[in-house]
Amino acid sequence: MENTVKGRLIEFLSSKRLSQKRFADACGLSWGFVNGIKVSIQPDTLAKITTQFPELNTAWLILGQGEMLNGGDGGISANVIHQPKCKESCVDDQMINLYDIDA
């Protein structure tokens, strides 16, 4: 599987035998959300995903660290510590979020 946020999310959906449409519906996202991921996932969207799928390890999803599912990750967690502000003309893949990682 591709080692990107998009690739890891597709891997998670495959492991759950869940279509991208059903995933998007469950999280309140557009049906094309997964295919539209370019670099990362915005914190508010990540919150929607983790609310519906608390077993998904966000450190694995965003950074590729630890195990796919919570509980087997050795205690790794990732929290956004800075989200850049940008004007409406900002393109999503120009933003870089900083994460505080505890292991």
VOLUM-407217 format. One record per atom (N, C-alpha, C, O): atom name; residue number from 0; x, y, z; residue in one letter. Coordinates in nm, 4 decimals, m for minus. Example, Ala and Ser with C-alpha at 12.3 -4.5 7.8 and 13.67 -1.06 7.14 Angstrom:
<nodes>
    a     k          u          v          w   r
    N     0     1.3190    m0.5690     0.7800   A
   CA     0     1.2300    m0.4500     0.7800   A
    C     0     1.3200    m0.3300     0.7800   A
    O     0     1.4236    m0.3319     0.8465   A
    N     1     1.2850    m0.2250     0.7080   S
   CA     1     1.3670    m0.1060     0.7140   S
    C     1     1.2900     0.0030     0.7870   S
    O     1     1.3409     0.1138     0.8039   S
</nodes>
This chain:
<nodes>
    a     k          u          v          w   r
    N     0     0.0854    m0.1185     0.0000   M
   CA     0     0.0000     0.0000     0.0000   M
    C     0     0.0890     0.1234     0.0000   M
    O     0     0.1977     0.1241     0.0578   M
    N     1     0.0405     0.2269    m0.0656   E
   CA     1     0.1109     0.3541    m0.0747   E
    C     1     0.1308     0.4135     0.0650   E
    O     1     0.0373     0.4165     0.1451   E
    N     2     0.2525     0.4609     0.0943   N
   CA     2     0.2846     0.5136     0.2273   N
    C     2     0.2530     0.6630     0.2357   N
    O     2     0.3419     0.7460     0.2549   N
    N     3     0.1249     0.6949     0.2210   T
   CA     3     0.0761     0.8319     0.2332   T
    C     3    m0.0467     0.8283     0.3243   T
    O     3    m0.0987     0.7211     0.3553   T
    N     4    m0.0920     0.9449     0.3662   V
   CA     4    m0.2141     0.9517     0.4472   V
    C     4    m0.3293     0.8862     0.3705   V
    O     4    m0.4041     0.8058     0.4262   V
    N     5    m0.3425     0.9208     0.2441   K
   CA     5    m0.4481     0.8640     0.1607   K
    C     5    m0.4351     0.7121     0.1523   K
    O     5    m0.5340     0.6404     0.1675   K
    N     6    m0.3140     0.6630     0.1283   G
   CA     6    m0.2904     0.5195     0.1183   G
    C     6    m0.3211     0.4469     0.2481   G
    O     6    m0.3792     0.3383     0.2473   G
    N     7    m0.2817     0.5076     0.3600   R
   CA     7    m0.3088     0.4440     0.4900   R
    C     7    m0.4580     0.4437     0.5208   R
    O     7    m0.5091     0.3473     0.5778   R
    N     8    m0.5288     0.5510     0.4835   L
   CA     8    m0.6727     0.5538     0.5073   L
    C     8    m0.7420     0.4472     0.4233   L
    O     8    m0.8329     0.3799     0.4718   L
    N     9    m0.7004     0.4312     0.2987   I
   CA     9    m0.7568     0.3262     0.2130   I
    C     9    m0.7276     0.1886     0.2717   I
    O     9    m0.8127     0.0998     0.2668   I
    N    10    m0.6082     0.1704     0.3271   E
   CA    10    m0.5729     0.0439     0.3916   E
    C    10    m0.6642     0.0169     0.5119   E
    O    10    m0.7097    m0.0958     0.5316   E
    N    11    m0.6907     0.1209     0.5920   F
   CA    11    m0.7810     0.1072     0.7059   F
    C    11    m0.9213     0.0682     0.6596   F
    O    11    m0.9826    m0.0227     0.7156   F
    N    12    m0.9717     0.1370     0.5575   L
   CA    12    m1.1051     0.1071     0.5060   L
    C    12    m1.1126    m0.0357     0.4538   L
    O    12    m1.2124    m0.1050     0.4743   L
    N    13    m1.0085    m0.0786     0.3875   S
   CA    13    m1.0035    m0.2156     0.3368   S
    C    13    m1.0067    m0.3166     0.4512   S
    O    13    m1.0746    m0.4189     0.4426   S
    N    14    m0.9330    m0.2873     0.5583   S
   CA    14    m0.9302    m0.3786     0.6730   S
    C    14    m1.0662    m0.3871     0.7416   S
    O    14    m1.0991    m0.4890     0.8023   S
    N    15    m1.1456    m0.2795     0.7319   K
   CA    15    m1.2798    m0.2757     0.7906   K
    C    15    m1.3866    m0.3225     0.6910   K
    O    15    m1.5050    m0.3301     0.7238   K
    N    16    m1.3415    m0.3538     0.5680   R
   CA    16    m1.4337    m0.3900     0.4598   R
    C    16    m1.5420    m0.2827     0.4431   R
    O    16    m1.6617    m0.3111     0.4373   R
    N    17    m1.4945    m0.1595     0.4359   L
   CA    17    m1.5822    m0.0441     0.4311   L
    C    17    m1.5548     0.0332     0.3024   L
    O    17    m1.4395     0.0632     0.2714   L
    N    18    m1.6598     0.0655     0.2276   S
   CA    18    m1.6408     0.1433     0.1052   S
    C    18    m1.6108     0.2891     0.1412   S
    O    18    m1.6422     0.3355     0.2507   S
    N    19    m1.5500     0.3588     0.0474   Q
   CA    19    m1.5211     0.5007     0.0687   Q
    C    19    m1.6502     0.5793     0.0876   Q
    O    19    m1.6534     0.6742     0.1659   Q
    N    20    m1.7561     0.5418     0.0174   K
   CA    20    m1.8845     0.6106     0.0302   K
    C    20    m1.9427     0.5899     0.1697   K
    O    20    m1.9871     0.6860     0.2326   K
    N    21    m1.9431     0.4673     0.2186   R
   CA    21    m1.9974     0.4401     0.3521   R
    C    21    m1.9142     0.5097     0.4599   R
    O    21    m1.9688     0.5602     0.5580   R
    N    22    m1.7821     0.5120     0.4414   F
   CA    22    m1.6940     0.5818     0.5338   F
    C    22    m1.7282     0.7306     0.5370   F
    O    22    m1.7442     0.7891     0.6442   F
    N    23    m1.7394     0.7915     0.4187   A
   CA    23    m1.7699     0.9346     0.4089   A
    C    23    m1.9056     0.9650     0.4720   A
    O    23    m1.9200     1.0639     0.5440   A
    N    24    m2.0043     0.8810     0.4454   D
   CA    24    m2.1369     0.9000     0.5045   D
    C    24    m2.1300     0.8940     0.6574   D
    O    24    m2.1895     0.9771     0.7261   D
    N    25    m2.0578     0.7961     0.7093   A
   CA    25    m2.0467     0.7783     0.8548   A
    C    25    m1.9814     0.8994     0.9213   A
    O    25    m2.0166     0.9355     1.0336   A
    N    26    m1.8866     0.9617     0.8520   C
   CA    26    m1.8120     1.0739     0.9091   C
    C    26    m1.8706     1.2100     0.8732   C
    O    26    m1.8231     1.3126     0.9218   C
    N    27    m1.9726     1.2116     0.7890   G
   CA    27    m2.0299     1.3384     0.7462   G
    C    27    m1.9412     1.4125     0.6480   G
    O    27    m1.9356     1.5355     0.6492   G
    N    28    m1.8716     1.3379     0.5629   L
   CA    28    m1.7808     1.3963     0.4644   L
    C    28    m1.8357     1.3738     0.3243   L
    O    28    m1.9274     1.2938     0.3054   L
    N    29    m1.7804     1.4436     0.2267   S
   CA    29    m1.8240     1.4242     0.0883   S
    C    29    m1.7802     1.2863     0.0397   S
    O    29    m1.6819     1.2303     0.0881   S
    N    30    m1.8548     1.2326    m0.0568   W
   CA    30    m1.8251     1.0978    m0.1065   W
    C    30    m1.6870     1.0891    m0.1693   W
    O    30    m1.6263     0.9820    m0.1689   W
    N    31    m1.6371     1.1963    m0.2220   G
   CA    31    m1.5059     1.1957    m0.2860   G
    C    31    m1.3922     1.2338    m0.1926   G
    O    31    m1.2803     1.2573    m0.2383   G
    N    32    m1.4188     1.2403    m0.0623   F
   CA    32    m1.3180     1.2865     0.0330   F
    C    32    m1.1872     1.2084     0.0217   F
    O    32    m1.0808     1.2688     0.0080   F
    N    33    m1.1931     1.0773     0.0272   V
   CA    33    m1.0709     0.9952     0.0294   V
    C    33    m0.9893     1.0181    m0.0970   V
    O    33    m0.8680     1.0373    m0.0896   V
    N    34    m1.0540     1.0165    m0.2119   N
   CA    34    m0.9809     1.0376    m0.3376   N
    C    34    m0.9249     1.1789    m0.3482   N
    O    34    m0.8301     1.2026    m0.4230   N
    N    35    m0.9825     1.2722    m0.2742   G
   CA    35    m0.9370     1.4107    m0.2793   G
    C    35    m0.8221     1.4437    m0.1852   G
    O    35    m0.7700     1.5552    m0.1885   G
    N    36    m0.7814     1.3477    m0.1006   I
   CA    36    m0.6701     1.3748    m0.0081   I
    C    36    m0.5422     1.3927    m0.0882   I
    O    36    m0.5047     1.3069    m0.1681   I
    N    37    m0.4757     1.5058    m0.0656   K
   CA    37    m0.3507     1.5320    m0.1366   K
    C    37    m0.2293     1.5082    m0.0465   K
    O    37    m0.1401     1.4313    m0.0822   K
    N    38    m0.2252     1.5733     0.0693   V
   CA    38    m0.1101     1.5611     0.1583   V
    C    38    m0.1513     1.5128     0.2963   V
    O    38    m0.0947     1.4165     0.3478   V
    N    39    m0.2486     1.5784     0.3560   S
   CA    39    m0.2870     1.5458     0.4925   S
    C    39    m0.4357     1.5694     0.5112   S
    O    39    m0.5081     1.5957     0.4152   S
    N    40    m0.4807     1.5598     0.6354   I
   CA    40    m0.6208     1.5782     0.6704   I
    C    40    m0.6290     1.6912     0.7723   I
    O    40    m0.5528     1.6938     0.8689   I
    N    41    m0.7203     1.7832     0.7511   Q
   CA    41    m0.7380     1.8960     0.8419   Q
    C    41    m0.7835     1.8463     0.9799   Q
    O    41    m0.8543     1.7461     0.9887   Q
    N    42    m0.7439     1.9147     1.0867   P
   CA    42    m0.7784     1.8713     1.2227   P
    C    42    m0.9277     1.8529     1.2469   P
    O    42    m0.9674     1.7584     1.3151   P
    N    43    m1.0115     1.9415     1.1924   D
   CA    43    m1.1556     1.9252     1.2146   D
    C    43    m1.2093     1.7998     1.1461   D
    O    43    m1.2983     1.7330     1.1986   D
    N    44    m1.1551     1.7686     1.0293   T
   CA    44    m1.1944     1.6466     0.9589   T
    C    44    m1.1414     1.5239     1.0312   T
    O    44    m1.2109     1.4227     1.0407   T
    N    45    m1.0195     1.5318     1.0820   L
   CA    45    m0.9619     1.4210     1.1578   L
    C    45    m1.0456     1.3929     1.2822   L
    O    45    m1.0627     1.2773     1.3210   L
    N    46    m1.0974     1.4977     1.3444   A
   CA    46    m1.1832     1.4811     1.4619   A
    C    46    m1.3114     1.4069     1.4251   A
    O    46    m1.3569     1.3217     1.5013   A
    N    47    m1.3699     1.4376     1.3102   K
   CA    47    m1.4896     1.3667     1.2644   K
    C    47    m1.4594     1.2181     1.2444   K
    O    47    m1.5391     1.1318     1.2813   K
    N    48    m1.3433     1.1899     1.1857   I
   CA    48    m1.3053     1.0510     1.1579   I
    C    48    m1.2832     0.9747     1.2887   I
    O    48    m1.3334     0.8635     1.3052   I
    N    49    m1.2087     1.0342     1.3808   T
   CA    49    m1.1788     0.9632     1.5056   T
    C    49    m1.3003     0.9506     1.5964   T
    O    49    m1.3048     0.8616     1.6813   T
    N    50    m1.3993     1.0389     1.5796   T
   CA    50    m1.5239     1.0238     1.6547   T
    C    50    m1.5976     0.8987     1.6088   T
    O    50    m1.6526     0.8252     1.6909   T
    N    51    m1.5989     0.8745     1.4797   Q
   CA    51    m1.6676     0.7576     1.4247   Q
    C    51    m1.5838     0.6301     1.4324   Q
    O    51    m1.6383     0.5200     1.4410   Q
    N    52    m1.4516     0.6449     1.4295   F
   CA    52    m1.3613     0.5293     1.4298   F
    C    52    m1.2526     0.5490     1.5356   F
    O    52    m1.1363     0.5706     1.5015   F
    N    53    m1.2900     0.5418     1.6639   P
   CA    53    m1.1928     0.5671     1.7707   P
    C    53    m1.0792     0.4652     1.7750   P
    O    53    m0.9746     0.4910     1.8347   P
    N    54    m1.0991     0.3518     1.7132   E
   CA    54    m0.9944     0.2499     1.7112   E
    C    54    m0.8801     0.2861     1.6163   E
    O    54    m0.7722     0.2275     1.6248   E
    N    55    m0.9025     0.3818     1.5261   L
   CA    55    m0.8001     0.4220     1.4300   L
    C    55    m0.6930     0.5046     1.4998   L
    O    55    m0.7231     0.6064     1.5621   L
    N    56    m0.5694     0.4612     1.4895   N
   CA    56    m0.4551     0.5301     1.5489   N
    C    56    m0.4182     0.6494     1.4609   N
    O    56    m0.3715     0.6312     1.3485   N
    N    57    m0.4390     0.7711     1.5112   T
   CA    57    m0.4130     0.8906     1.4310   T
    C    57    m0.2642     0.9095     1.4004   T
    O    57    m0.2296     0.9652     1.2963   T
    N    58    m0.1763     0.8642     1.4892   A
   CA    58    m0.0326     0.8737     1.4611   A
    C    58     0.0028     0.7871     1.3404   A
    O    58     0.0852     0.8257     1.2575   A
    N    59    m0.0588     0.6722     1.3314   W
   CA    59    m0.0359     0.5843     1.2158   W
    C    59    m0.0932     0.6492     1.0900   W
    O    59    m0.0273     0.6530     0.9861   W
    N    60    m0.2158     0.7000     1.0996   L
   CA    60    m0.2805     0.7581     0.9828   L
    C    60    m0.2026     0.8778     0.9292   L
    O    60    m0.1748     0.8847     0.8094   L
    N    61    m0.1673     0.9711     1.0158   I
   CA    61    m0.1036     1.0954     0.9712   I
    C    61     0.0465     1.0802     0.9473   I
    O    61     0.0996     1.1323     0.8493   I
    N    62     0.1143     1.0091     1.0365   L
   CA    62     0.2606     1.0027     1.0318   L
    C    62     0.3178     0.8685     0.9875   L
    O    62     0.4365     0.8581     0.9565   L
    N    63     0.2330     0.7659     0.9847   G
   CA    63     0.2813     0.6329     0.9490   G
    C    63     0.3553     0.5648     1.0625   G
    O    63     0.4317     0.4712     1.0387   G
    N    64     0.3340     0.6102     1.1866   Q
   CA    64     0.4044     0.5543     1.3024   Q
    C    64     0.3109     0.4684     1.3859   Q
    O    64     0.1932     0.5007     1.4020   Q
    N    65     0.3633     0.3599     1.4383   G
   CA    65     0.2855     0.2722     1.5232   G
    C    65     0.1995     0.1777     1.4422   G
    O    65     0.2222     0.1563     1.3231   G
    N    66     0.1006     0.1217     1.5092   E
   CA    66     0.0096     0.0262     1.4475   E
    C    66    m0.1145     0.0981     1.3957   E
    O    66    m0.1441     0.2103     1.4368   E
    N    67    m0.1859     0.0331     1.3061   M
   CA    67    m0.3075     0.0911     1.2494   M
    C    67    m0.4145     0.1165     1.3554   M
    O    67    m0.4830     0.2188     1.3528   M
    N    68    m0.4278     0.0227     1.4479   L
   CA    68    m0.5334     0.0323     1.5479   L
    C    68    m0.4782     0.0702     1.6837   L
    O    68    m0.3686     0.0283     1.7208   L
    N    69    m0.5536     0.1492     1.7576   N
   CA    69    m0.5138     0.1866     1.8934   N
    C    69    m0.5036     0.0632     1.9811   N
    O    69    m0.5739    m0.0356     1.9602   N
    N    70    m0.4160     0.0700     2.0787   G
   CA    70    m0.3976    m0.0414     2.1702   G
    C    70    m0.2714    m0.1194     2.1400   G
    O    70    m0.2105    m0.1751     2.2314   G
    N    71    m0.2309    m0.1250     2.0151   G
   CA    71    m0.1107    m0.1987     1.9788   G
    C    71     0.0002    m0.1079     1.9320   G
    O    71     0.0912    m0.1516     1.8616   G
    N    72    m0.0065     0.0202     1.9708   D
   CA    72     0.0884     0.1170     1.9164   D
    C    72     0.2015     0.1527     2.0118   D
    O    72     0.2833     0.2391     1.9803   D
    N    73     0.2076     0.0886     2.1262   G
   CA    73     0.3147     0.1186     2.2196   G
    C    73     0.3009     0.2541     2.2850   G
    O    73     0.3991     0.3094     2.3346   G
    N    74     0.1795     0.3090     2.2860   G
   CA    74     0.1563     0.4358     2.3550   G
    C    74     0.1854     0.5591     2.2729   G
    O    74     0.1979     0.6681     2.3287   G
    N    75     0.1967     0.5456     2.1424   I
   CA    75     0.2231     0.6622     2.0584   I
    C    75     0.0928     0.7387     2.0372   I
    O    75    m0.0100     0.6798     2.0040   I
    N    76     0.0980     0.8691     2.0564   S
   CA    76    m0.0168     0.9526     2.0258   S
    C    76     0.0323     1.0799     1.9593   S
    O    76     0.1443     1.1247     1.9839   S
    N    77    m0.0524     1.1380     1.8748   A
   CA    77    m0.0148     1.2612     1.8056   A
    C    77    m0.1271     1.3623     1.8210   A
    O    77    m0.2439     1.3314     1.7973   A
    N    78    m0.0906     1.4826     1.8608   N
   CA    78    m0.1866     1.5906     1.8744   N
    C    78    m0.1354     1.7114     1.7983   N
    O    78    m0.0163     1.7424     1.8018   N
    N    79    m0.2255     1.7792     1.7298   V
   CA    79    m0.1869     1.9002     1.6579   V
    C    79    m0.1497     2.0061     1.7604   V
    O    79    m0.2283     2.0357     1.8504   V
    N    80    m0.0292     2.0641     1.7476   I
   CA    80     0.0121     2.1700     1.8389   I
    C    80     0.0119     2.3065     1.7707   I
    O    80     0.0178     2.4099     1.8372   I
    N    81     0.0050     2.3060     1.6377   H
   CA    81    m0.0034     2.4327     1.5656   H
    C    81    m0.0685     2.4084     1.4308   H
    O    81    m0.0238     2.3235     1.3536   H
    N    82    m0.1742     2.4830     1.4028   Q
   CA    82    m0.2379     2.4773     1.2727   Q
    C    82    m0.2249     2.6147     1.2099   Q
    O    82    m0.2801     2.7117     1.2618   Q
    N    83    m0.1530     2.6248     1.0993   P
   CA    83    m0.1327     2.7553     1.0375   P
    C    83    m0.2637     2.8176     0.9925   P
    O    83    m0.3566     2.7477     0.9518   P
    N    84    m0.2699     2.9482     1.0002   K
   CA    84    m0.3845     3.0233     0.9491   K
    C    84    m0.3502     3.0683     0.8081   K
    O    84    m0.2362     3.1053     0.7799   K
    N    85    m0.4474     3.0651     0.7211   C
   CA    85    m0.4211     3.1122     0.5853   C
    C    85    m0.5440     3.1822     0.5314   C
    O    85    m0.6542     3.1676     0.5844   C
    N    86    m0.5236     3.2579     0.4258   K
   CA    86    m0.6332     3.3273     0.3603   K
    C    86    m0.7141     3.2267     0.2797   K
    O    86    m0.6709     3.1131     0.2602   K
    N    87    m0.8306     3.2680     0.2333   E
   CA    87    m0.9174     3.1793     0.1566   E
    C    87    m0.8481     3.1235     0.0333   E
    O    87    m0.8852     3.0163    m0.0146   E
    N    88    m0.7497     3.1930    m0.0183   S
   CA    88    m0.6815     3.1469    m0.1382   S
    C    88    m0.5771     3.0396    m0.1087   S
    O    88    m0.5138     2.9878    m0.2008   S
    N    89    m0.5587     3.0063     0.0175   C
   CA    89    m0.4593     2.9061     0.0557   C
    C    89    m0.4979     2.7690    m0.0007   C
    O    89    m0.6144     2.7297     0.0043   C
    N    90    m0.4016     2.6987    m0.0528   V
   CA    90    m0.4235     2.5634    m0.1036   V
    C    90    m0.3888     2.4667     0.0080   V
    O    90    m0.2869     2.4827     0.0752   V
    N    91    m0.4737     2.3656     0.0282   D
   CA    91    m0.4549     2.2721     0.1391   D
    C    91    m0.3150     2.2125     0.1446   D
    O    91    m0.2584     2.2000     0.2532   D
    N    92    m0.2577     2.1754     0.0304   D
   CA    92    m0.1286     2.1101     0.0370   D
    C    92    m0.0130     2.2076     0.0554   D
    O    92     0.1028     2.1683     0.0414   D
    N    93    m0.0418     2.3340     0.0865   Q
   CA    93     0.0610     2.4293     0.1236   Q
    C    93     0.0736     2.4402     0.2748   Q
    O    93     0.1687     2.4996     0.3256   Q
    N    94    m0.0238     2.3819     0.3479   M
   CA    94    m0.0240     2.3912     0.4936   M
    C    94     0.0539     2.2757     0.5549   M
    O    94     0.0464     2.1622     0.5076   M
    N    95     0.1280     2.3055     0.6596   I
   CA    95     0.2009     2.2023     0.7329   I
    C    95     0.1610     2.2129     0.8791   I
    O    95     0.1884     2.3137     0.9442   I
    N    96     0.0967     2.1099     0.9304   N
   CA    96     0.0614     2.1058     1.0717   N
    C    96     0.1783     2.0507     1.1509   N
    O    96     0.2497     1.9629     1.1024   N
    N    97     0.1991     2.1002     1.2715   L
   CA    97     0.3023     2.0497     1.3597   L
    C    97     0.2361     1.9579     1.4613   L
    O    97     0.1283     1.9895     1.5115   L
    N    98     0.2980     1.8463     1.4921   Y
   CA    98     0.2404     1.7483     1.5834   Y
    C    98     0.3320     1.7273     1.7024   Y
    O    98     0.4542     1.7236     1.6881   Y
    N    99     0.2732     1.7138     1.8185   D
   CA    99     0.3439     1.6782     1.9406   D
    C    99     0.3249     1.5274     1.9571   D
    O    99     0.2126     1.4810     1.9770   D
    N   100     0.4324     1.4519     1.9490   I
   CA   100     0.4238     1.3058     1.9513   I
    C   100     0.4811     1.2526     2.0813   I
    O   100     0.5951     1.2812     2.1178   I
    N   101     0.3993     1.1746     2.1502   D
   CA   101     0.4426     1.1071     2.2719   D
    C   101     0.4580     0.9598     2.2408   D
    O   101     0.3707     0.8992     2.1787   D
    N   102     0.5680     0.9028     2.2833   A
   CA   102     0.5884     0.7591     2.2598   A
    C   102     0.6148     0.6900     2.3915   A
    O   102     0.6348     0.5685     2.3945   A
</nodes>
